[in-house]
Amino acid sequence: MAFVEQRADPTTFPLQDAERALRVQLAAAYRLVDHFGWCELIYGHLTARIPGDAPHFLINPYGLNYDEVTASNLVKVDLDGNTVGESNHPVNKAGFIIHSAVHMAHSDRHHVVMHTHTRAGMAIAALKDGLLPVSMISTGFHADLAYHDFEGPSLYLDERGRLLDTLGDKRAMILRNHGLLVTGRTVPEAFLRLYRLERACQIQLDAAAAGTLNVMPPDLAAKSGRDMDTFSELESDEGVGALEFAALMRKMDRIDDSYRS
């Protein structure tokens, strides 16, 4: 009997390649969060929707430090945080509640969700006035920032609807008394937004500690925010944040490229 070679369906290659590229970028983002000192032990998550029809997402293995996350050990989960396929690592299903809520709506705008518990982010989240337009970088969030009132550590599924209602059409959210959250169409876009929100929080705290804040009038803050959005959209044909994230990946490659494994 003649041997018939079984060949993989070539139409699956683009999706496999896209998932591999996404895994590398997301693992790099975890390493960068660690590099910039934005970790709070093993907590917080960066998640990304995998290309394809199925609502599957990548999330960090629960219990690993961010500098231990790699492309291959990222865990694939469904909208309820259940592991899809085989994995040797557990996931924090409770921690995925916030992410799944955002991933459920406006999926084209919210393919990637990043949530952190940084010192500066939690400090601004603890202020009644929240983030103020006191720096150029903060104006980028003037019309693109929601505030969600604290309900506890987000352990219950019924909070997902309220999180969605709070977020609306925004791409950044301060979880009051909790931390920061941003979304993006891509990992580079979401990471750039996270970097800018974190930096805006740091600047406000530094300025407030040094003297009286010079808060911009709303019309000026709005114009500056629109101009920053326009600049970001025109910066690269590869999408918002592509140039910045490529540079950051080169930095990580020089420091430790094991995230690619």
Secondary structure, DSSP 8 states (H G I E B T S, - for coil): ---------GGGHHHHHHHHHHHHHHHHHHHHHHHTT--BTTB-EEEEE-SSSS--EEE--TT--GGG--TTT-EEE-TTS-B-S--SS---TTTHHHHHHHHTSSTTT-SEEEEE--HHHHHHHTSTT-S-S-SHHHHTTTTS-EEE---SSS--TTHHHHHHHHHTT-SEEEETTTEEEEEESSHHHHHHHHHHHHHHHHHHHHHHHHS------HHHHHHHHHHHHHHHHHS-TT-TTHHHHHHHHHHHHHH-GGGG-
